[in-house]
């Protein structure tokens, strides 16, 4: 009985010493940055990272050691909810960074590459293709011509948006003609008197302004003015082209400034 009590007493002393040592170890004072949390598969792995072999030797229980860590006896420690939240945020940030790196590093395939272009309009589109695909520039194309029914139509096209939603090789190959449609920024059929306006991912159409038709860039909020008697606006330019393919063509370029 006495030996049992003595053995029990020794065990408790060792446990107390171990717990005291547990509180004072250097690793107990360590904390991990948010990004470092992604290396832990589960919360228990995070707790285990603060437990030393010496702790396990004296405490004889990994679960008990984890509980001491979780209750803050080794310094600052995240709760299970905080761990999950911060780990998810770190993983999302890493994924976003990886996506940006991939998009910047991958080679952009241009539909105009290798094409023998003779018309001024197609040459102008080719010159602007890379910048519109990469987001450095957003161009608005004004076209006036006759459709397949012989009706005169005109409209404004968001070039960058069209590049993302259509295959432009047939246009650069001369197999198709780029024409404004009802889903573009603005469309008017002068024969049927049908007119429509639709904002795009890059531009908001402003059609009720006293200054006339305007396009507001959604990224930098700057106004593109298509009135030929006014300036096109800050960071924008207007280019009138002579084309053998269309009656009237104008390209408005809006450059996106990067901070």
The 8 nearest C-alpha neighbors of each residue, nearest first, counted from 0:
[[1, 3, 2, 4, 5, 6, 7, 8],
 [0, 2, 4, 3, 5, 6, 7, 8],
 [3, 1, 5, 4, 0, 6, 7, 8],
 [2, 4, 6, 0, 1, 5, 7, 8],
 [3, 5, 7, 1, 2, 6, 8, 0],
 [6, 4, 8, 2, 7, 3, 1, 9],
 [5, 7, 3, 9, 8, 4, 2, 10],
 [6, 8, 4, 10, 5, 9, 3, 11],
 [7, 9, 5, 11, 6, 10, 4, 12],
 [10, 8, 12, 6, 11, 7, 13, 5],
 [9, 11, 7, 13, 8, 12, 14, 6],
 [10, 12, 14, 8, 13, 9, 15, 7],
 [13, 11, 15, 9, 14, 10, 16, 8],
 [12, 14, 16, 10, 11, 15, 17, 9],
 [13, 15, 11, 17, 12, 16, 58, 18],
 [14, 16, 12, 18, 17, 13, 11, 19],
 [17, 15, 19, 13, 18, 14, 20, 12],
 [18, 16, 14, 20, 15, 19, 57, 21],
 [17, 19, 21, 15, 20, 16, 14, 22],
 [20, 18, 16, 22, 21, 17, 15, 23],
 [19, 21, 17, 23, 18, 22, 16, 24],
 [20, 22, 18, 19, 23, 24, 17, 54],
 [23, 21, 73, 19, 20, 72, 24, 18],
 [22, 24, 20, 21, 25, 19, 27, 73],
 [23, 25, 27, 26, 21, 22, 20, 28],
 [26, 24, 27, 28, 23, 29, 73, 22],
 [25, 27, 29, 28, 24, 49, 73, 50],
 [28, 26, 73, 25, 74, 24, 29, 49],
 [27, 29, 74, 26, 25, 73, 30, 75],
 [30, 28, 26, 27, 31, 25, 74, 75],
 [29, 31, 28, 75, 32, 76, 27, 74],
 [30, 32, 35, 33, 36, 29, 34, 76],
 [31, 33, 35, 34, 30, 36, 85, 89],
 [32, 34, 35, 36, 89, 85, 31, 86],
 [33, 35, 89, 36, 32, 37, 86, 90],
 [36, 34, 32, 37, 33, 31, 38, 39],
 [35, 37, 38, 34, 86, 33, 39, 31],
 [38, 36, 39, 35, 86, 34, 90, 89],
 [37, 39, 36, 35, 40, 34, 45, 86],
 [40, 38, 37, 41, 44, 36, 45, 42],
 [39, 41, 38, 44, 42, 37, 45, 43],
 [42, 40, 44, 43, 39, 45, 83, 82],
 [41, 43, 45, 44, 79, 46, 82, 39],
 [44, 42, 46, 45, 41, 47, 65, 40],
 [45, 43, 47, 42, 46, 41, 39, 48],
 [44, 46, 42, 48, 43, 47, 39, 41],
 [47, 45, 43, 48, 44, 49, 65, 68],
 [48, 46, 44, 50, 49, 45, 43, 65],
 [47, 49, 45, 46, 50, 44, 51, 26],
 [50, 48, 47, 46, 26, 27, 51, 68],
 [49, 51, 47, 48, 54, 64, 52, 46],
 [52, 50, 54, 53, 49, 55, 48, 26],
 [53, 51, 55, 54, 56, 50, 57, 58],
 [54, 52, 56, 51, 55, 57, 17, 50],
 [55, 53, 51, 52, 56, 57, 58, 21],
 [56, 54, 58, 52, 59, 53, 57, 60],
 [55, 57, 53, 54, 59, 58, 52, 60],
 [58, 56, 17, 55, 54, 59, 14, 53],
 [57, 59, 55, 60, 54, 56, 14, 17],
 [60, 58, 55, 57, 56, 61, 54, 63],
 [59, 61, 63, 62, 58, 55, 64, 56],
 [62, 60, 64, 63, 65, 55, 59, 58],
 [61, 63, 65, 60, 64, 66, 67, 59],
 [64, 62, 66, 60, 65, 61, 67, 58],
 [65, 63, 61, 67, 62, 66, 60, 68],
 [66, 64, 68, 62, 63, 67, 46, 69],
 [67, 65, 69, 63, 68, 64, 70, 62],
 [68, 66, 64, 70, 65, 72, 69, 63],
 [67, 69, 65, 71, 66, 70, 72, 73],
 [68, 70, 66, 71, 67, 65, 76, 46],
 [71, 69, 67, 68, 72, 66, 76, 73],
 [72, 70, 68, 74, 73, 69, 76, 75],
 [71, 73, 67, 68, 22, 74, 70, 69],
 [74, 72, 27, 22, 71, 68, 28, 21],
 [73, 75, 28, 71, 27, 72, 76, 29],
 [74, 76, 71, 30, 73, 28, 77, 29],
 [77, 75, 71, 74, 69, 78, 30, 68],
 [78, 76, 81, 82, 79, 75, 69, 80],
 [79, 77, 81, 80, 82, 76, 69, 83],
 [78, 80, 82, 81, 83, 42, 77, 69],
 [79, 81, 83, 82, 78, 84, 77, 85],
 [82, 80, 84, 78, 83, 79, 77, 85],
 [81, 83, 79, 85, 80, 84, 77, 86],
 [84, 82, 86, 80, 81, 85, 87, 79],
 [83, 85, 81, 87, 82, 86, 80, 88],
 [86, 84, 88, 82, 87, 83, 81, 33],
 [85, 87, 89, 83, 88, 36, 84, 37],
 [88, 86, 90, 84, 85, 89, 83, 91],
 [89, 87, 85, 91, 86, 90, 92, 84],
 [90, 88, 92, 86, 34, 91, 87, 33],
 [89, 91, 93, 87, 92, 88, 86, 94],
 [90, 92, 94, 88, 89, 93, 95, 87],
 [93, 91, 89, 95, 90, 94, 96, 88],
 [94, 92, 96, 90, 95, 91, 97, 89],
 [93, 95, 97, 91, 92, 96, 98, 90],
 [96, 94, 98, 92, 97, 93, 91, 99],
 [97, 95, 93, 99, 98, 94, 92, 100],
 [96, 98, 94, 100, 95, 99, 93, 101],
 [97, 99, 95, 101, 96, 100, 102, 94],
 [100, 98, 102, 96, 101, 97, 103, 95],
 [101, 99, 97, 103, 98, 102, 104, 96],
 [102, 100, 98, 104, 103, 99, 105, 97],
 [101, 103, 99, 100, 105, 104, 98, 106],
 [104, 102, 100, 101, 105, 99, 106, 98],
 [105, 103, 101, 102, 100, 106, 99, 107],
 [106, 104, 102, 101, 103, 107, 100, 108],
 [105, 107, 108, 104, 103, 102, 109, 101],
 [108, 106, 109, 105, 129, 132, 133, 102],
 [107, 109, 106, 110, 112, 129, 111, 105],
 [108, 110, 111, 112, 107, 129, 128, 125],
 [109, 111, 168, 112, 167, 108, 171, 166],
 [110, 112, 109, 125, 114, 171, 113, 168],
 [113, 111, 109, 114, 110, 108, 125, 115],
 [114, 112, 111, 115, 110, 109, 116, 171],
 [115, 113, 112, 111, 116, 171, 172, 110],
 [116, 114, 117, 113, 172, 171, 111, 112],
 [115, 117, 114, 122, 118, 121, 171, 119],
 [116, 118, 119, 115, 122, 121, 120, 114],
 [117, 119, 120, 121, 116, 242, 122, 243],
 [120, 118, 122, 121, 242, 123, 117, 241],
 [119, 121, 123, 122, 118, 242, 124, 240],
 [120, 122, 124, 123, 118, 119, 125, 116],
 [121, 123, 119, 125, 120, 124, 116, 126],
 [122, 124, 120, 126, 121, 125, 119, 127],
 [125, 123, 121, 127, 126, 122, 128, 120],
 [126, 124, 122, 128, 127, 123, 111, 121],
 [125, 127, 123, 124, 128, 122, 129, 130],
 [128, 126, 124, 125, 130, 129, 131, 123],
 [127, 129, 125, 131, 130, 126, 124, 132],
 [128, 130, 132, 131, 127, 133, 109, 126],
 [131, 129, 135, 133, 136, 132, 127, 128],
 [132, 130, 159, 136, 134, 128, 137, 129],
 [131, 133, 129, 130, 134, 159, 128, 162],
 [134, 132, 130, 131, 135, 129, 136, 107],
 [133, 135, 131, 136, 132, 130, 137, 255],
 [136, 134, 130, 255, 133, 131, 254, 137],
 [135, 137, 254, 131, 130, 134, 255, 253],
 [136, 138, 253, 131, 159, 252, 254, 139],
 [139, 137, 252, 158, 251, 253, 157, 136],
 [138, 140, 157, 251, 156, 158, 250, 155],
 [141, 139, 250, 156, 155, 249, 251, 142],
 [140, 142, 155, 249, 248, 154, 250, 156],
 [141, 143, 248, 153, 154, 247, 140, 144],
 [144, 142, 153, 247, 152, 246, 248, 245],
 [143, 145, 246, 245, 151, 152, 153, 142],
 [146, 144, 151, 150, 149, 152, 147, 143],
 [145, 147, 149, 148, 150, 151, 152, 144],
 [146, 148, 149, 145, 150, 151, 144, 178],
 [149, 147, 146, 150, 145, 151, 190, 152],
 [148, 150, 145, 146, 147, 151, 144, 152],
 [151, 149, 145, 146, 148, 190, 152, 188],
 [150, 152, 145, 144, 189, 188, 190, 146],
 [153, 151, 188, 187, 144, 145, 143, 189],
 [152, 154, 143, 187, 142, 186, 144, 179],
 [153, 155, 186, 185, 179, 141, 142, 187],
 [154, 156, 141, 185, 140, 184, 139, 179],
 [157, 155, 140, 183, 139, 184, 158, 179],
 [158, 156, 139, 160, 159, 161, 138, 184],
 [157, 159, 161, 160, 138, 156, 139, 162],
 [160, 158, 131, 162, 161, 157, 137, 132],
 [161, 159, 163, 162, 157, 158, 164, 200],
 [160, 162, 164, 158, 163, 159, 165, 157],
 [163, 161, 159, 160, 165, 164, 158, 167],
 [164, 162, 160, 161, 165, 159, 132, 166],
 [163, 165, 161, 162, 160, 166, 159, 167],
 [166, 164, 162, 161, 163, 167, 160, 168],
 [165, 167, 168, 162, 169, 164, 110, 163],
 [168, 166, 170, 169, 110, 165, 171, 162],
 [167, 169, 110, 171, 170, 166, 172, 111],
 [170, 168, 172, 174, 175, 167, 171, 173],
 [171, 169, 175, 173, 167, 168, 172, 176],
 [170, 172, 168, 173, 169, 111, 167, 121],
 [173, 171, 169, 170, 174, 168, 114, 175],
 [172, 174, 170, 171, 175, 169, 176, 168],
 [173, 175, 169, 172, 170, 176, 171, 168],
 [176, 174, 170, 169, 173, 177, 172, 171],
 [177, 175, 170, 178, 173, 174, 244, 169],
 [176, 178, 170, 175, 179, 142, 167, 156],
 [177, 179, 176, 180, 142, 146, 144, 154],
 [180, 178, 154, 156, 186, 183, 153, 155],
 [181, 179, 182, 183, 186, 178, 154, 185],
 [180, 182, 186, 183, 195, 179, 185, 196],
 [183, 181, 180, 197, 184, 196, 185, 186],
 [184, 182, 156, 185, 180, 181, 197, 179],
 [185, 183, 197, 196, 155, 198, 156, 199],
 [186, 184, 196, 154, 155, 183, 195, 197],
 [187, 185, 154, 195, 194, 181, 180, 153],
 [186, 188, 194, 153, 152, 193, 189, 154],
 [189, 187, 152, 193, 192, 190, 191, 151],
 [188, 190, 192, 151, 191, 152, 187, 193],
 [189, 191, 188, 192, 150, 151, 152, 193],
 [190, 192, 193, 188, 189, 150, 187, 194],
 [193, 191, 189, 188, 190, 194, 187, 152],
 [194, 192, 188, 191, 187, 195, 189, 186],
 [195, 193, 187, 186, 188, 192, 196, 185],
 [194, 196, 186, 185, 181, 187, 197, 193],
 [197, 195, 185, 184, 186, 198, 204, 183],
 [198, 196, 184, 183, 182, 185, 199, 204],
 [197, 199, 203, 204, 184, 202, 196, 200],
 [198, 200, 202, 201, 197, 203, 184, 157],
 [201, 199, 202, 198, 160, 217, 203, 157],
 [202, 200, 199, 217, 216, 203, 218, 160],
 [203, 201, 216, 199, 215, 217, 214, 198],
 [202, 204, 198, 215, 214, 205, 199, 216],
 [203, 205, 214, 198, 206, 213, 202, 215],
 [206, 204, 213, 214, 207, 212, 203, 208],
 [205, 207, 212, 208, 204, 213, 211, 196],
 [208, 206, 205, 209, 211, 212, 210, 213],
 [207, 209, 210, 211, 206, 205, 212, 213],
 [210, 208, 211, 207, 212, 206, 213, 205],
 [211, 209, 208, 212, 213, 226, 207, 224],
 [212, 210, 208, 209, 213, 206, 207, 226],
 [211, 213, 206, 205, 225, 208, 210, 224],
 [214, 212, 205, 224, 223, 204, 211, 206],
 [213, 215, 204, 223, 203, 222, 202, 205],
 [216, 214, 222, 203, 202, 221, 220, 223],
 [215, 217, 202, 220, 221, 218, 201, 219],
 [216, 218, 220, 201, 202, 219, 215, 203],
 [219, 217, 216, 220, 201, 255, 221, 202],
 [218, 220, 221, 217, 216, 255, 256, 215],
 [221, 219, 216, 217, 218, 215, 222, 202],
 [222, 220, 216, 219, 215, 223, 233, 232],
 [221, 223, 215, 214, 232, 224, 216, 220],
 [222, 224, 214, 232, 231, 213, 215, 225],
 [223, 225, 231, 213, 226, 232, 222, 214],
 [226, 224, 231, 227, 223, 213, 212, 229],
 [225, 227, 229, 228, 224, 211, 212, 231],
 [228, 226, 229, 225, 230, 231, 224, 237],
 [229, 227, 226, 230, 225, 231, 224, 210],
 [230, 228, 226, 227, 231, 224, 225, 232],
 [229, 231, 232, 224, 228, 227, 226, 225],
 [232, 230, 224, 223, 235, 236, 225, 229],
 [233, 231, 223, 235, 230, 224, 222, 234],
 [232, 234, 235, 221, 231, 222, 223, 253],
 [235, 233, 254, 253, 232, 236, 255, 256],
 [236, 234, 253, 233, 252, 232, 231, 254],
 [235, 237, 252, 251, 231, 253, 238, 234],
 [236, 238, 251, 250, 231, 252, 239, 249],
 [237, 239, 250, 249, 251, 240, 236, 252],
 [240, 238, 249, 248, 250, 237, 241, 247],
 [241, 239, 248, 249, 242, 238, 120, 119],
 [240, 242, 119, 243, 239, 248, 120, 247],
 [243, 241, 244, 245, 119, 120, 240, 118],
 [242, 244, 245, 118, 241, 246, 119, 120],
 [243, 245, 242, 246, 118, 120, 176, 144],
 [246, 244, 144, 247, 242, 243, 248, 143],
 [245, 247, 144, 143, 248, 244, 242, 243],
 [246, 248, 143, 245, 142, 144, 249, 242],
 [247, 249, 142, 141, 240, 239, 143, 245],
 [250, 248, 239, 141, 238, 240, 140, 251],
 [249, 251, 140, 238, 139, 237, 141, 252],
 [252, 250, 237, 139, 138, 236, 238, 140],
 [253, 251, 138, 236, 235, 137, 254, 250],
 [254, 252, 235, 137, 136, 234, 138, 255],
 [253, 255, 136, 234, 135, 235, 256, 252],
 [256, 254, 135, 136, 257, 253, 219, 134],
 [255, 257, 254, 258, 135, 234, 219, 136],
 [258, 256, 255, 135, 254, 219, 134, 218],
 [257, 256, 255, 219, 135, 218, 254, 134]]
